[in-house]
Amino acid sequence: MYFIIAAAIIAIDQWTKSLVVKHMELGQSIPLIQDVLHLTSHRNTGAAFGILANQRMLFVVITIAVVVGILISLIRIGKSQPRVSLALSMVLGGAIGNFIDRVTTGKVVDFVDVTLINFPIFNVADMAITIGVGLLLLDVLLDSKRKAV
């Protein structure tokens, strides 16, 4: 089940990125909600917020290590901790989605542009990673509260 979730995230991520590459010029921006949310064709050679730009091999090595760690964790945890397994599957799908871009082109395709708050442009993989990490943090918080009682 959790590997299916990761695979679905990868598929949706790669599909949306291919639509952007195929139908938009680099730098083109299409307002969905004027001055709030745009589709903007962007390429990122770095990590979040563009940090460590042009460090392709570093990201490839780190992503391989993260993916292996998550796979081992998912196999060990399985259904015994569903919230953690869901979170890990989301991070796994997102990591592989961006990994595919880095390996094939050296750049990650970003396109979700929240212009209202001048936030960095991101993609489906980034959303999955962020939500997955948020779920992991929630699990830690709930687990610490459970142990405190």
DRENSERO-560929 format. One record per residue: residue in three letters; x, y, z of N, C-alpha, C in turn. Coordinates in steps of 0.001 Angstrom, whole numbers, plus 524288, in hexadecimal, padded with zeros to 5 digits. Example, Ala and Ser with C-alpha at 12.3 -4.5 7.8 and 13.67 -1.06 7.14 Angstrom:
<nodes>
{type:ALA	n_X:83386	n_Y:7E9C6	n_Z:81E78	ca_X:8300C	ca_Y:7EE6C	ca_Z:81E78	c_X:83390	c_Y:7F31C	c_Z:81E78}
{type:SER	n_X:83232	n_Y:7F736	n_Z:81BA8	ca_X:83566	ca_Y:7FBDC	ca_Z:81BE4	c_X:83264	c_Y:8001E	c_Z:81EBE}
</nodes>
This chain:
<nodes>
{type:MET	n_X:80337	n_Y:7FB4C	n_Z:80000	ca_X:80000	ca_Y:80000	ca_Z:80000	c_X:80363	c_Y:804F5	c_Z:80000}
{type:TYR	n_X:80761	n_Y:80510	n_Z:80362	ca_X:80A97	ca_Y:809BD	ca_Z:803D6	c_X:80DFE	c_Y:80A89	c_Z:7FF03}
{type:PHE	n_X:80F90	n_Y:80647	n_Z:7FC8E	ca_X:81291	ca_Y:806C8	ca_Z:7F7C1	c_X:80F13	c_Y:808A4	c_Z:7F343}
{type:ILE	n_X:80A1B	n_Y:80755	n_Z:7F37A	ca_X:8065F	ca_Y:8093E	ca_Z:7EF8E	c_X:805AC	c_Y:80F25	c_Z:7F025}
{type:ILE	n_X:80577	n_Y:81100	n_Z:7F4FE	ca_X:8050D	ca_Y:816A5	ca_Z:7F5F1	c_X:809D7	c_Y:8196F	c_Z:7F3BF}
{type:ALA	n_X:80E72	n_Y:81758	n_Z:7F4D8	ca_X:81342	ca_Y:819B8	ca_Z:7F2CF	c_X:8133B	c_Y:819B5	c_Z:7ECD8}
{type:ALA	n_X:8119C	n_Y:8155C	n_Z:7EA86	ca_X:81175	ca_Y:814FF	ca_Z:7E4D4	c_X:80D8E	c_Y:818E2	c_Z:7E280}
{type:ALA	n_X:80922	n_Y:81998	n_Z:7E515	ca_X:80536	ca_Y:81D5E	ca_Z:7E333	c_X:80768	c_Y:822E8	c_Z:7E368}
{type:ILE	n_X:80A30	n_Y:82429	n_Z:7E78E	ca_X:80C92	ca_Y:82961	ca_Z:7E805	c_X:81088	c_Y:82A30	c_Z:7E3A2}
{type:ILE	n_X:813C6	n_Y:82645	n_Z:7E2AF	ca_X:817A4	ca_Y:826A8	ca_Z:7DE7C	c_X:814E8	c_Y:82782	c_Z:7D941}
{type:ALA	n_X:810D9	n_Y:8247A	n_Z:7D83C	ca_X:80E0D	ca_Y:824E1	ca_Z:7D33D	c_X:80B90	c_Y:82A44	c_Z:7D28E}
{type:ILE	n_X:808E7	n_Y:82C27	n_Z:7D68E	ca_X:80662	ca_Y:83152	ca_Z:7D637	c_X:80A79	c_Y:83598	c_Z:7D5A3}
{type:ASP	n_X:80EB6	n_Y:83523	n_Z:7D897	ca_X:812EA	ca_Y:838FF	ca_Z:7D84C	c_X:8153E	c_Y:83934	c_Z:7D2D6}
{type:GLN	n_X:8169C	n_Y:834B7	n_Z:7D0B4	ca_X:8190E	ca_Y:83498	ca_Z:7CB8E	c_X:8153E	c_Y:83645	c_Z:7C746}
{type:TRP	n_X:8104E	n_Y:834DE	n_Z:7C7D4	ca_X:80C5F	ca_Y:8366B	ca_Z:7C401	c_X:80BB1	c_Y:83C57	c_Z:7C3F2}
{type:THR	n_X:80B28	n_Y:83EB8	n_Z:7C8A4	ca_X:80A68	ca_Y:84467	ca_Z:7C8CD	c_X:80F37	c_Y:84742	c_Z:7C6CA}
{type:LYS	n_X:813C8	n_Y:8454B	n_Z:7C817	ca_X:81891	ca_Y:847BC	ca_Z:7C627	c_X:818F1	c_Y:84752	c_Z:7C03B}
{type:SER	n_X:81763	n_Y:842E0	n_Z:7BE15	ca_X:8179B	ca_Y:8423F	ca_Z:7B865	c_X:813D1	c_Y:845F7	c_Z:7B5B2}
{type:LEU	n_X:80F4D	n_Y:846E5	n_Z:7B815	ca_X:80B98	ca_Y:84AA4	ca_Z:7B5E3	c_X:80DF0	c_Y:85020	c_Z:7B5BB}
{type:VAL	n_X:8109D	n_Y:85194	n_Z:7B9EF	ca_X:81310	ca_Y:856C1	ca_Z:7BA2C	c_X:81748	c_Y:85732	c_Z:7B5F7}
{type:VAL	n_X:81A9F	n_Y:85343	n_Z:7B59B	ca_X:81EE0	ca_Y:85368	ca_Z:7B1C4	c_X:81CB8	c_Y:8538F	c_Z:7AC35}
{type:LYS	n_X:81897	n_Y:85090	n_Z:7AB3D	ca_X:81669	ca_Y:85029	ca_Z:7A5FA	c_X:81349	c_Y:854FA	c_Z:7A457}
{type:HIS	n_X:81078	n_Y:8575B	n_Z:7A800	ca_X:80CB3	ca_Y:85B6C	ca_Z:7A68A	c_X:80E24	c_Y:860F6	c_Z:7A843}
{type:MET	n_X:8126D	n_Y:86189	n_Z:7AB13	ca_X:813EA	ca_Y:866CC	ca_Z:7ACE6	c_X:81990	c_Y:867F3	c_Z:7AB78}
{type:GLU	n_X:81A8C	n_Y:86CD4	n_Z:7AA54	ca_X:81FE7	ca_Y:86EA6	ca_Z:7A990	c_X:8225F	c_Y:86F85	c_Z:7AEE6}
{type:LEU	n_X:82773	n_Y:86EBE	n_Z:7AF40	ca_X:82A36	ca_Y:86FCD	ca_Z:7B41C	c_X:82967	c_Y:8757E	c_Z:7B5AA}
{type:GLY	n_X:827AA	n_Y:87667	n_Z:7BA6C	ca_X:826A8	ca_Y:87BB2	ca_Z:7BC51	c_X:82113	c_Y:87D87	c_Z:7BB77}
{type:GLN	n_X:81E2E	n_Y:87AC9	n_Z:7B833	ca_X:818B9	ca_Y:87C45	ca_Z:7B740	c_X:8158E	c_Y:87B87	c_Z:7BC40}
{type:SER	n_X:81204	n_Y:87F23	n_Z:7BD3D	ca_X:80EBC	ca_Y:87EEB	ca_Z:7C1E3	c_X:80903	c_Y:87F9C	c_Z:7C059}
{type:ILE	n_X:805CD	n_Y:87C03	n_Z:7C23A	ca_X:80034	ca_Y:87C2F	ca_Z:7C11E	c_X:7FD4B	c_Y:87CFA	c_Z:7C643}
{type:PRO	n_X:7FAAC	n_Y:88172	n_Z:7C6E7	ca_X:7F7DA	ca_Y:8824F	ca_Z:7CBC7	c_X:7F316	c_Y:87EBC	c_Z:7CC35}
{type:LEU	n_X:7F2B5	n_Y:87C06	n_Z:7D085	ca_X:7EDFF	ca_Y:87909	ca_Z:7D1C1	c_X:7EA68	c_Y:87C63	c_Z:7D518}
{type:ILE	n_X:7ECC4	n_Y:87F0D	n_Z:7D8D1	ca_X:7EA1C	ca_Y:88307	ca_Z:7DBF4	c_X:7EDDE	c_Y:887B3	c_Z:7DBFE}
{type:GLN	n_X:7EC87	n_Y:88BBF	n_Z:7D91A	ca_X:7F009	ca_Y:8902E	ca_Z:7D84D	c_X:7F278	c_Y:89208	c_Z:7DD6B}
{type:ASP	n_X:7F7A6	n_Y:8929D	n_Z:7DD70	ca_X:7FAB3	ca_Y:89488	ca_Z:7E1E0	c_X:7FA61	c_Y:89107	c_Z:7E6B4}
{type:VAL	n_X:7F87C	n_Y:88C3A	n_Z:7E60B	ca_X:7F832	ca_Y:88886	ca_Z:7EA68	c_X:7FADE	c_Y:88363	c_Z:7E8F4}
{type:LEU	n_X:7F91A	n_Y:88105	n_Z:7E4A3	ca_X:7FB12	ca_Y:87BE4	ca_Z:7E314	c_X:7FBB3	c_Y:87BB9	c_Z:7DD29}
{type:HIS	n_X:8007D	n_Y:87A6B	n_Z:7DB78	ca_X:801AD	ca_Y:87A1E	ca_Z:7D5E7	c_X:8042C	c_Y:874DE	c_Z:7D4B2}
{type:LEU	n_X:803CC	n_Y:87332	n_Z:7CFD9	ca_X:80710	ca_Y:86EFF	ca_Z:7CDCE	c_X:80B9C	c_Y:871B6	c_Z:7CB24}
{type:THR	n_X:81054	n_Y:870BF	n_Z:7CD0B	ca_X:814F4	ca_Y:87347	ca_Z:7CAE9	c_X:818FE	c_Y:86F18	c_Z:7C9B0}
{type:SER	n_X:81AA1	n_Y:86ED2	n_Z:7C4D2	ca_X:81E7C	ca_Y:86AF9	ca_Z:7C32A	c_X:823EA	c_Y:86CAF	c_Z:7C4F8}
{type:HIS	n_X:82625	n_Y:8697E	n_Z:7C874	ca_X:82B26	ca_Y:86AD6	ca_Z:7CAE4	c_X:82E79	c_Y:865E8	c_Z:7CB49}
{type:ARG	n_X:8339F	n_Y:86672	n_Z:7CB39	ca_X:8372E	ca_Y:86212	ca_Z:7CC11	c_X:83AB9	c_Y:8636D	c_Z:7D0A4}
{type:ASN	n_X:83B6F	n_Y:85FA4	n_Z:7D411	ca_X:83E88	ca_Y:8606C	ca_Z:7D8C6	c_X:8431D	c_Y:85C9B	c_Z:7D8B8}
{type:THR	n_X:847D9	n_Y:85E9B	n_Z:7D8ED	ca_X:84C7C	ca_Y:85B3F	ca_Z:7D916	c_X:84E4D	c_Y:85A48	c_Z:7DEA9}
{type:GLY	n_X:84B90	n_Y:85C93	n_Z:7E269	ca_X:84D0E	ca_Y:85BEE	ca_Z:7E7E2	c_X:84902	c_Y:858E6	c_Z:7EAF1}
{type:ALA	n_X:84948	n_Y:85986	n_Z:7F00B	ca_X:8457C	ca_Y:8570F	ca_Z:7F387	c_X:8412E	c_Y:85B03	c_Z:7F4A5}
{type:ALA	n_X:83E8D	n_Y:85A52	n_Z:7F901	ca_X:83A60	ca_Y:85DE9	ca_Z:7FA85	c_X:83C6B	c_Y:86385	c_Z:7FA85}
{type:PHE	n_X:83950	n_Y:86700	n_Z:7F86A	ca_X:83A95	ca_Y:86C96	ca_Z:7F822	c_X:83F6A	c_Y:86D97	c_Z:7F4CA}
{type:GLY	n_X:840FF	n_Y:869C7	n_Z:7F18C	ca_X:8456E	ca_Y:86A78	ca_Z:7EE10	c_X:84ABA	c_Y:86A0C	c_Z:7F0B1}
{type:ILE	n_X:84AE3	n_Y:86859	n_Z:7F5A4	ca_X:84FF8	ca_Y:867EB	ca_Z:7F841	c_X:85324	c_Y:86380	c_Z:7F5D3}
{type:LEU	n_X:85833	n_Y:863F3	n_Z:7F626	ca_X:85BE2	ca_Y:86025	ca_Z:7F403	c_X:85B06	c_Y:85F2B	c_Z:7EE2D}
{type:ALA	n_X:85A48	n_Y:86354	n_Z:7EB4A	ca_X:8596D	ca_Y:862E4	ca_Z:7E5AA	c_X:85E03	c_Y:8601D	c_Z:7E30D}
{type:ASN	n_X:85CC0	n_Y:85D14	n_Z:7DF0D	ca_X:8608E	ca_Y:85A56	ca_Z:7DBCE	c_X:863CE	c_Y:8564D	c_Z:7DECB}
{type:GLN	n_X:86193	n_Y:853F6	n_Z:7E2B7	ca_X:86425	ca_Y:84FC0	ca_Z:7E5AC	c_X:86178	c_Y:84A8E	c_Z:7E481}
{type:ARG	n_X:860E8	n_Y:84971	n_Z:7DF7D	ca_X:85DE8	ca_Y:844EB	ca_Z:7DDA1	c_X:85F9C	c_Y:83FCB	c_Z:7E035}
{type:MET	n_X:8649F	n_Y:83EA2	n_Z:7E03D	ca_X:8667A	ca_Y:839A7	ca_Z:7E26F	c_X:86567	c_Y:8394D	c_Z:7E849}
{type:LEU	n_X:865D2	n_Y:83D9A	n_Z:7EB0E	ca_X:86498	ca_Y:83DA8	ca_Z:7F09D	c_X:85EF0	c_Y:83C1D	c_Z:7F175}
{type:PHE	n_X:85B65	n_Y:83E5C	n_Z:7EE60	ca_X:855D6	ca_Y:83D1A	ca_Z:7EEE9	c_X:854B0	c_Y:8377C	c_Z:7ED5E}
{type:VAL	n_X:85759	n_Y:8358B	n_Z:7E969	ca_X:85687	ca_Y:83023	ca_Z:7E7BA	c_X:85825	c_Y:82C68	c_Z:7EC19}
{type:VAL	n_X:85CB2	n_Y:82D48	n_Z:7EE5B	ca_X:85E9D	ca_Y:829DC	ca_Z:7F291	c_X:85B13	c_Y:82A30	c_Z:7F75B}
{type:ILE	n_X:859AE	n_Y:82EE4	n_Z:7F8E9	ca_X:85645	ca_Y:82F90	ca_Z:7FD79	c_X:850F7	c_Y:82D01	c_Z:7FC82}
{type:THR	n_X:84EC7	n_Y:82DC4	n_Z:7F7DF	ca_X:849AD	ca_Y:82B7E	ca_Z:7F6B4	c_X:849E2	c_Y:8258C	c_Z:7F6C9}
{type:ILE	n_X:84DFD	n_Y:82342	n_Z:7F4A8	ca_X:84E86	ca_Y:81D8C	ca_Z:7F4C8	c_X:84EAA	c_Y:81BAA	c_Z:7FA70}
{type:ALA	n_X:851A9	n_Y:81E4F	n_Z:7FDBE	ca_X:851F9	ca_Y:81CCD	ca_Z:80342	c_X:84CA5	c_Y:81D51	c_Z:805F0}
{type:VAL	n_X:849E6	n_Y:82193	n_Z:804E4	ca_X:844BB	ca_Y:8226E	ca_Z:8073D	c_X:840E0	c_Y:81E46	c_Z:8055F}
{type:VAL	n_X:840DE	n_Y:81D27	n_Z:80055	ca_X:83D45	ca_Y:8193F	ca_Z:7FE30	c_X:83E58	c_Y:813E3	c_Z:8008D}
{type:VAL	n_X:8433C	n_Y:81261	n_Z:800E7	ca_X:84490	ca_Y:80D52	ca_Z:80347	c_X:842C8	c_Y:80D31	c_Z:808F2}
{type:GLY	n_X:843D1	n_Y:81164	n_Z:80BDC	ca_X:84222	ca_Y:811AB	ca_Z:81152	c_X:83C3D	c_Y:81146	c_Z:811EE}
{type:ILE	n_X:8396C	n_Y:813F7	n_Z:80E9A	ca_X:833B2	ca_Y:813C9	ca_Z:80ED5	c_X:831B6	c_Y:80E51	c_Z:80D6F}
{type:LEU	n_X:833F0	n_Y:80BF3	n_Z:80966	ca_X:83244	ca_Y:806A7	ca_Z:807E5	c_X:83314	c_Y:802D1	c_Z:80C5F}
{type:ILE	n_X:83790	n_Y:8030E	n_Z:80EE1	ca_X:838A7	ca_Y:7FFA2	ca_Z:81355	c_X:834BD	c_Y:800AF	c_Z:817BA}
{type:SER	n_X:833C0	n_Y:805A4	n_Z:818CB	ca_X:83006	ca_Y:80710	ca_Z:81CF2	c_X:82A8D	c_Y:8052A	c_Z:81BB2}
{type:LEU	n_X:828DC	n_Y:805DB	n_Z:816D9	ca_X:823A0	ca_Y:80422	ca_Z:8155C	c_X:8230B	c_Y:7FE33	c_Z:815CF}
{type:ILE	n_X:82710	n_Y:7FB6C	n_Z:81453	ca_X:826E1	ca_Y:7F5B6	ca_Z:814C0	c_X:8269E	c_Y:7F419	c_Z:81A7F}
{type:ARG	n_X:829A2	n_Y:7F6AC	n_Z:81DCC	ca_X:829B6	ca_Y:7F55A	ca_Z:82365	c_X:824AF	c_Y:7F6FD	c_Z:82630}
{type:ILE	n_X:822DB	n_Y:7FBAC	n_Z:82513	ca_X:81E50	ca_Y:7FDCE	ca_Z:827D4	c_X:81943	c_Y:7FB75	c_Z:825CB}
{type:GLY	n_X:818CA	n_Y:7FB4A	n_Z:82097	ca_X:8141C	ca_Y:7F924	ca_Z:81E2E	c_X:80F23	c_Y:7FBA4	c_Z:82033}
{type:LYS	n_X:80B5E	n_Y:7F856	n_Z:82185	ca_X:80645	ca_Y:7FA35	ca_Z:82341	c_X:80616	c_Y:7FB63	c_Z:8291B}
{type:SER	n_X:80A4D	n_Y:7FA64	n_Z:82BED	ca_X:80A2A	ca_Y:7FB2C	ca_Z:8319A	c_X:809D6	c_Y:800F0	c_Z:83321}
{type:GLN	n_X:80BB4	n_Y:80472	n_Z:82FC5	ca_X:80B70	ca_Y:80A13	ca_Z:830C1	c_X:8096E	c_Y:80CC4	c_Z:82BC7}
{type:PRO	n_X:8045C	n_Y:80CA2	n_Z:82AF6	ca_X:80242	ca_Y:80E8A	ca_Z:825FA	c_X:80370	c_Y:81443	c_Z:824CC}
{type:ARG	n_X:80359	n_Y:817A3	n_Z:828B6	ca_X:8045D	ca_Y:81D36	ca_Z:827B5	c_X:80A08	c_Y:81DFE	c_Z:825FC}
{type:VAL	n_X:80D9F	n_Y:81B56	n_Z:82887	ca_X:81329	ca_Y:81BC1	ca_Z:8270D	c_X:81401	c_Y:81970	c_Z:8219F}
{type:SER	n_X:81197	n_Y:814FC	n_Z:82093	ca_X:8122C	ca_Y:81281	ca_Z:81B71	c_X:80FE8	c_Y:815EA	c_Z:8171F}
{type:LEU	n_X:80B77	n_Y:81860	n_Z:81819	ca_X:80934	ca_Y:81BF9	ca_Z:81445	c_X:80CEA	c_Y:8208A	c_Z:81357}
{type:ALA	n_X:80EE8	n_Y:822C3	n_Z:8177F	ca_X:81289	ca_Y:8272C	ca_Z:8170C	c_X:81766	c_Y:8259C	c_Z:813EF}
{type:LEU	n_X:8198F	n_Y:8211D	n_Z:81535	ca_X:81E3D	ca_Y:81F51	ca_Z:81270	c_X:81D1D	c_Y:81E3D	c_Z:80CB7}
{type:SER	n_X:8187E	n_Y:81C30	n_Z:80B8D	ca_X:81730	ca_Y:81B25	ca_Z:80612	c_X:816A9	c_Y:8203E	c_Z:80305}
{type:MET	n_X:814B4	n_Y:8244D	n_Z:80589	ca_X:81448	ca_Y:82961	ca_Z:802F1	c_X:819B0	c_Y:82BB6	c_Z:801F4}
{type:VAL	n_X:81D1F	n_Y:82B66	n_Z:805D5	ca_X:82272	ca_Y:82D5A	ca_Z:80522	c_X:8253B	c_Y:82A28	c_Z:800EE}
{type:LEU	n_X:8246F	n_Y:8250D	n_Z:800FB	ca_X:826D5	ca_Y:8219C	ca_Z:7FD11	c_X:82516	c_Y:82327	c_Z:7F78E}
{type:GLY	n_X:82000	n_Y:823B6	n_Z:7F6C4	ca_X:81E04	ca_Y:82533	ca_Z:7F199	c_X:82020	c_Y:82A73	c_Z:7EFD7}
{type:GLY	n_X:8202F	n_Y:82E3A	n_Z:7F35E	ca_X:82235	ca_Y:83362	ca_Z:7F206	c_X:82804	c_Y:83354	c_Z:7F0DD}
{type:ALA	n_X:82AEE	n_Y:8307A	n_Z:7F408	ca_X:83097	ca_Y:83033	ca_Z:7F334	c_X:831DA	c_Y:82DB5	c_Z:7EDF2}
{type:ILE	n_X:82F1C	n_Y:82987	n_Z:7ECA5	ca_X:83019	ca_Y:826F1	ca_Z:7E7A2	c_X:82E4F	c_Y:82A68	c_Z:7E31B}
{type:GLY	n_X:829EF	n_Y:82D1C	n_Z:7E3C3	ca_X:82818	ca_Y:830A4	ca_Z:7DFA6	c_X:82C25	c_Y:834C0	c_Z:7DE40}
{type:ASN	n_X:82E52	n_Y:8374A	n_Z:7E22E	ca_X:83256	ca_Y:83B40	ca_Z:7E120	c_X:8377B	c_Y:838BD	c_Z:7DF64}
{type:PHE	n_X:8389C	n_Y:83406	n_Z:7E156	ca_X:83D53	ca_Y:83121	ca_Z:7DFD6	c_X:83D54	c_Y:8300D	c_Z:7D9F7}
{type:ILE	n_X:838D4	n_Y:82E8C	n_Z:7D7F0	ca_X:8386B	ca_Y:82D77	ca_Z:7D253	c_X:83A06	c_Y:8324C	c_Z:7CF2F}
{type:ASP	n_X:8382A	n_Y:836D8	n_Z:7D0CB	ca_X:8399D	ca_Y:83BB2	ca_Z:7CE14	c_X:83F7F	c_Y:83CAF	c_Z:7CE6A}
{type:ARG	n_X:841A3	n_Y:83C1D	n_Z:7D315	ca_X:84738	ca_Y:83D3A	ca_Z:7D3DE	c_X:84AA6	c_Y:839A2	c_Z:7D08C}
{type:VAL	n_X:84939	n_Y:834A2	n_Z:7D059	ca_X:84C5A	ca_Y:830DF	ca_Z:7CD70	c_X:84BD0	c_Y:831BF	c_Z:7C793}
{type:THR	n_X:84710	n_Y:832D2	n_Z:7C5C2	ca_X:84633	ca_Y:83348	ca_Z:7C016	c_X:847CA	c_Y:8388D	c_Z:7BDD2}
{type:THR	n_X:846F9	n_Y:83CC1	n_Z:7C0BA	ca_X:8481F	ca_Y:841F5	ca_Z:7BE85	c_X:84BB7	c_Y:8454D	c_Z:7C1EE}
{type:GLY	n_X:84C76	n_Y:843C8	n_Z:7C6D0	ca_X:84F9E	ca_Y:846F7	ca_Z:7CA57	c_X:84CA0	c_Y:84B6F	c_Z:7CCC2}
{type:LYS	n_X:8479C	n_Y:84BE3	n_Z:7CB5D	ca_X:84454	ca_Y:85026	ca_Z:7CD4E	c_X:83EFD	c_Y:84DFF	c_Z:7CEC8}
{type:VAL	n_X:83CC3	n_Y:85017	n_Z:7D2F2	ca_X:8378A	ca_Y:84E87	ca_Z:7D492	c_X:8339E	c_Y:8526A	c_Z:7D252}
{type:VAL	n_X:82F82	n_Y:85052	n_Z:7CFF2	ca_X:82B5D	ca_Y:8539A	ca_Z:7CDB9	c_X:827BF	c_Y:85551	c_Z:7D222}
{type:ASP	n_X:82751	n_Y:85A61	n_Z:7D2EB	ca_X:823C0	ca_Y:85CAA	ca_Z:7D6C1	c_X:81FB1	c_Y:85FE2	c_Z:7D3DC}
{type:PHE	n_X:81AFA	n_Y:8604F	n_Z:7D627	ca_X:816E8	ca_Y:86332	ca_Z:7D34F	c_X:812A5	c_Y:86586	c_Z:7D6C5}
{type:VAL	n_X:81224	n_Y:863EE	n_Z:7DBA4	ca_X:80E22	ca_Y:86624	ca_Z:7DF0F	c_X:8106D	c_Y:86B14	c_Z:7E181}
{type:ASP	n_X:80E20	n_Y:86F78	n_Z:7E03B	ca_X:81043	ca_Y:8748A	ca_Z:7E1BB	c_X:80C42	c_Y:87782	c_Z:7E502}
{type:VAL	n_X:80D23	n_Y:87797	n_Z:7EA19	ca_X:809B0	ca_Y:87A7A	ca_Z:7EDA7	c_X:80BBD	c_Y:88014	c_Z:7EDD5}
{type:THR	n_X:80996	n_Y:88353	n_Z:7EA86	ca_X:80B8B	ca_Y:888AE	ca_Z:7E9ED	c_X:809CA	c_Y:88C44	c_Z:7EE58}
{type:LEU	n_X:805B9	n_Y:88ACB	n_Z:7F11F	ca_X:803A1	ca_Y:88E06	ca_Z:7F559	c_X:807B8	c_Y:88F1F	c_Z:7F98B}
{type:ILE	n_X:80AF1	n_Y:88B38	n_Z:7FABE	ca_X:80EC2	ca_Y:88BD2	ca_Z:7FEFC	c_X:81467	c_Y:88B6A	c_Z:7FD1E}
{type:ASN	n_X:81537	n_Y:88BC0	n_Z:7F804	ca_X:81A7C	ca_Y:88B7C	ca_Z:7F5D8	c_X:81D51	c_Y:88692	c_Z:7F7B5}
{type:PHE	n_X:81AB5	n_Y:88224	n_Z:7F73C	ca_X:81CCA	ca_Y:87D1A	ca_Z:7F8E1	c_X:81FB0	c_Y:87A9C	c_Z:7F44F}
{type:PRO	n_X:823C5	n_Y:87777	n_Z:7F555	ca_X:8267D	ca_Y:874DD	ca_Z:7F100	c_X:822C6	c_Y:8715C	c_Z:7EDDA}
{type:ILE	n_X:823C9	n_Y:870F9	n_Z:7E8E1	ca_X:820A5	ca_Y:86DB7	ca_Z:7E564	c_X:821D0	c_Y:867FF	c_Z:7E6A5}
{type:PHE	n_X:81DB9	n_Y:864A8	n_Z:7E6A7	ca_X:81E76	ca_Y:85F36	ca_Z:7E827	c_X:81B48	c_Y:85BA2	c_Z:7E4A4}
{type:ASN	n_X:81B35	n_Y:85687	n_Z:7E5E4	ca_X:81890	ca_Y:852AB	ca_Z:7E2A0	c_X:815CE	c_Y:84E98	c_Z:7E606}
{type:VAL	n_X:8137D	n_Y:84AAD	n_Z:7E393	ca_X:8109A	ca_Y:84698	ca_Z:7E661	c_X:81439	c_Y:8438E	c_Z:7EA05}
{type:ALA	n_X:818E9	n_Y:8424B	n_Z:7E83A	ca_X:81CA0	ca_Y:83F74	ca_Z:7EB85	c_X:81DE5	c_Y:8428B	c_Z:7F07B}
{type:ASP	n_X:81EB1	n_Y:84795	n_Z:7EFDB	ca_X:81FD3	ca_Y:84AEA	ca_Z:7F464	c_X:81B43	c_Y:84AED	c_Z:7F839}
{type:MET	n_X:8167A	n_Y:84B12	n_Z:7F620	ca_X:811D9	ca_Y:84AF1	ca_Z:7F986	c_X:811A8	c_Y:845CF	c_Z:7FC8D}
{type:ALA	n_X:812B0	n_Y:8417C	n_Z:7F9E9	ca_X:8128A	ca_Y:83C61	ca_Z:7FC7E	c_X:816AA	c_Y:83C0B	c_Z:800C6}
{type:ILE	n_X:81B58	n_Y:83DEE	n_Z:7FFA9	ca_X:81F87	ca_Y:83DDF	ca_Z:80394	c_X:81DFD	c_Y:84132	c_Z:80846}
{type:THR	n_X:81BFD	n_Y:845D0	n_Z:8074D	ca_X:81A7F	ca_Y:8495E	ca_Z:80B8A	c_X:81620	c_Y:84718	c_Z:80EE3}
{type:ILE	n_X:81229	n_Y:844F4	n_Z:80C62	ca_X:80DD3	ca_Y:84294	ca_Z:80F50	c_X:80FC5	c_Y:83DD0	c_Z:81251}
{type:GLY	n_X:81312	n_Y:83AA7	n_Z:80FDC	ca_X:8153E	ca_Y:83616	ca_Z:8127F	c_X:8186D	c_Y:83786	c_Z:81748}
{type:VAL	n_X:81BBD	n_Y:83B69	n_Z:816CF	ca_X:81ED4	ca_Y:83D32	ca_Z:81B4E	c_X:81B3E	c_Y:83F65	c_Z:81F83}
{type:GLY	n_X:81733	n_Y:8423C	n_Z:81DE7	ca_X:81363	ca_Y:8443F	ca_Z:821AE	c_X:810B6	c_Y:83FDF	c_Z:824AC}
{type:LEU	n_X:80F49	n_Y:83BAE	n_Z:821F5	ca_X:80CEC	ca_Y:83728	ca_Z:82492	c_X:810BA	c_Y:83487	c_Z:82856}
{type:LEU	n_X:815AA	n_Y:83445	n_Z:826D3	ca_X:8199B	ca_Y:8320C	ca_Z:82A59	c_X:81A18	c_Y:8355E	c_Z:82F4E}
{type:LEU	n_X:81A2A	n_Y:83A7E	n_Z:82E9F	ca_X:81A78	ca_Y:83DFB	ca_Z:83329	c_X:8159B	c_Y:83D6C	c_Z:83693}
{type:LEU	n_X:8111B	n_Y:83CFC	n_Z:83429	ca_X:80C44	ca_Y:83C22	ca_Z:83711	c_X:80C88	c_Y:83713	c_Z:83A2E}
{type:ASP	n_X:80E8F	n_Y:832FB	n_Z:837CD	ca_X:80F07	ca_Y:82DFC	ca_Z:83A81	c_X:812A7	c_Y:82E6E	c_Z:83F39}
{type:VAL	n_X:816F9	n_Y:83121	n_Z:83E95	ca_X:81A9B	ca_Y:831E6	ca_Z:842FA	c_X:817E2	c_Y:834E0	c_Z:8475D}
{type:LEU	n_X:8150B	n_Y:838FC	n_Z:845F6	ca_X:81239	ca_Y:83C1E	ca_Z:849DE	c_X:80E25	c_Y:838D2	c_Z:84CAE}
{type:LEU	n_X:80B05	n_Y:835F9	n_Z:849BC	ca_X:806F0	ca_Y:832B7	ca_Z:84C2D	c_X:80949	c_Y:82E66	c_Z:84F71}
{type:ASP	n_X:80D93	n_Y:82C20	n_Z:84DA6	ca_X:81019	ca_Y:827F6	ca_Z:85091	c_X:8126F	c_Y:829FF	c_Z:855B1}
{type:SER	n_X:814B3	n_Y:82EAE	n_Z:85581	ca_X:816EF	ca_Y:830E9	ca_Z:85A49	c_X:812A5	c_Y:8324B	c_Z:85E37}
{type:LYS	n_X:80E26	n_Y:8340A	n_Z:85C57	ca_X:809BD	ca_Y:8352E	ca_Z:85FCF	c_X:8079D	c_Y:8302A	c_Z:8622C}
{type:ARG	n_X:80765	n_Y:82BF2	n_Z:85F22	ca_X:8057E	ca_Y:826F4	ca_Z:860FD	c_X:80905	c_Y:824D9	c_Z:86553}
{type:LYS	n_X:80E23	n_Y:82571	n_Z:8648E	ca_X:811E9	ca_Y:82381	ca_Z:86863	c_X:811E1	c_Y:826D3	c_Z:86D54}
{type:ALA	n_X:81080	n_Y:82BD8	n_Z:86CD1	ca_X:81064	ca_Y:82F60	ca_Z:87157	c_X:80BC2	c_Y:82E40	c_Z:874E1}
{type:VAL	n_X:807BB	n_Y:82BD4	n_Z:872C2	ca_X:802F3	ca_Y:82AD2	ca_Z:875D2	c_X:80367	c_Y:82600	c_Z:8790F}
</nodes>
